Amino acid sequence: MLDVAKFLPEDPEELRQFTALLLAEVKSQAMLIEKLRH
């Protein structure tokens, strides 16, 4: 696994933005998986 701690921003606002991007990516992938299942 990647050493993610090296890449995480320390600023709380930047962490929020990073988390929002990750959540959007996870949601997008989950929707694609569901689409491919049907």
Summary of the structure (lengths in Angstrom):
residues: 38
radius of gyration: 13.4
end to end distance: 30.8
largest distance: 41.2
contacts: 63
relative contact order: 0.10
helix: 76%
strand: 0%
